[in-house]
Amino acid sequence: ELLDCRVREARHQVGDWWKRHGVPSDEKFLEEKVDNSQLVGLAFARVSVSIGTSMVGSFHGVDGEVGGVQMLRVQGDFYRLVKAESTTIVMEGVGEGLDLCLVLPNTPGLATQLPTTEHCSSPELKKSNLAIILPRLAITSRVALKESLSKSNLKIVFGETADLSLMSKQHGLRLGELLQVVSFNVEAVKGIQEEEKGAEE
């Protein structure tokens, strides 16, 4: 994880930072929120998971059209728990010392609810040999933390009396916003052609 703080001397500096780190820039946010007396904090984390074999799946639209979509086929010994409302699958050690926990809704109502850590740590999880088809993912989210942190003991850092002189000599400097930016990618270890070549050898 990278924590980057810089003076907002110009809007393009923040936009350039996001571009260099693969984060989509929000021009409207920069136009409305950025001024020269503010400091912006960016807590940036990138997680990439390489698992399974690349394959092409198909989807059927409501109007009868058929198309292809990039998918991943993953097979191994994973932990699984099947309940009436959801199925939980935990893949251990998928990369960077991380476990990947999938909570798949079995009822429409659960699809609107966020899973909790209890889903992924239940003692009822049992190991099974499974073959799973997953979509390839590339998700970036940005959460502004000022509102929630201002309700805690950290609120003083956003106020006019905050002393940020060790970070910049600019007078009247204040922390305007703190953003948590997370990029999460799930990609294939190898493609179909690589797998077929290995089988021939």
Long-range contacts (C-beta under 8 A, 24 or more apart in sequence): 1-43, 1-44, 1-45, 2-42, 2-43, 2-44, 2-45, 3-41, 3-42, 3-43, 3-44, 4-41, 4-42, 4-44, 5-39, 5-40, 5-41, 5-42, 5-167, 6-39, 6-40, 7-36, 7-38, 7-39, 7-168, 7-170, 7-173, 8-34, 8-35, 8-36, 8-38, 8-39, 8-40, 8-176, 9-36, 10-36, 14-40, 17-42, 18-181, 21-46, 21-181, 21-183, 22-46, 22-140, 22-183, 23-140, 23-142, 23-181, 23-183, 24-140, 26-142, 33-176, 33-177, 34-176, 35-176, 37-170, 37-172, 37-173, 37-174, 37-176, 38-173, 38-174, 38-175, 38-176, 38-177, 39-164, 39-167, 39-168, 39-173, 39-174, 39-175, 39-176, 40-175, 40-176, 40-177, 40-178, 40-179, 41-175, 41-177, 41-178, 41-179, 42-178, 42-179, 42-181, 43-145, 43-178, 43-179, 43-180, 43-181, 44-181, 44-182, 44-183, 45-180, 45-181, 45-182, 45-183, 46-182, 46-183, 46-185, 47-96, 47-98, 47-182, 47-183, 47-184, 47-185, 48-95, 48-96, 48-185, 48-187, 49-94, 49-95, 49-96, 49-98, 49-100, 49-184, 49-185, 49-186, 49-187, 50-95, 50-187, 50-188, 50-189, 51-91, 51-94, 51-95, 51-100, 51-186, 51-188, 51-189, 52-134, 52-188, 52-189, 53-188, 53-189, 53-190, 53-191, 53-192, 53-195, 54-136, 54-188, 54-190, 54-191, 54-192, 55-133, 55-192, 57-133, 57-135, 69-135, 70-135, 70-136, 71-133, 71-134, 71-135, 71-136, 72-133, 72-134, 72-135, 72-136, 72-186, 72-187, 72-188, 73-131, 73-132, 73-133, 74-131, 74-132, 74-133, 74-134, 75-129, 75-130, 75-131, 75-132, 76-129, 76-130, 77-127, 77-128, 77-129, 77-130, 78-127, 78-128, 78-130, 78-132, 79-125, 79-126, 79-127, 79-128, 80-125, 80-126, 80-127, 80-128, 80-130, 81-122, 81-124, 81-125, 81-126, 85-109, 85-110, 86-110, 86-115, 86-119, 88-115, 88-119, 88-120, 88-122, 88-125, 89-130, 89-132, 90-120, 90-125, 100-186, 102-132, 102-134, 134-186, 135-186, 136-186, 136-187, 136-188, 137-184, 137-185, 137-186, 138-183, 138-184, 138-185, 138-186, 139-183, 139-184, 139-185, 140-181, 140-182, 140-183, 140-184, 141-181, 141-182, 142-179, 142-180, 142-181, 143-179, 143-180, 143-181, 144-177, 144-178, 144-179, 145-177, 145-178, 145-179, 145-180, 146-176, 146-177, 146-178, 149-178
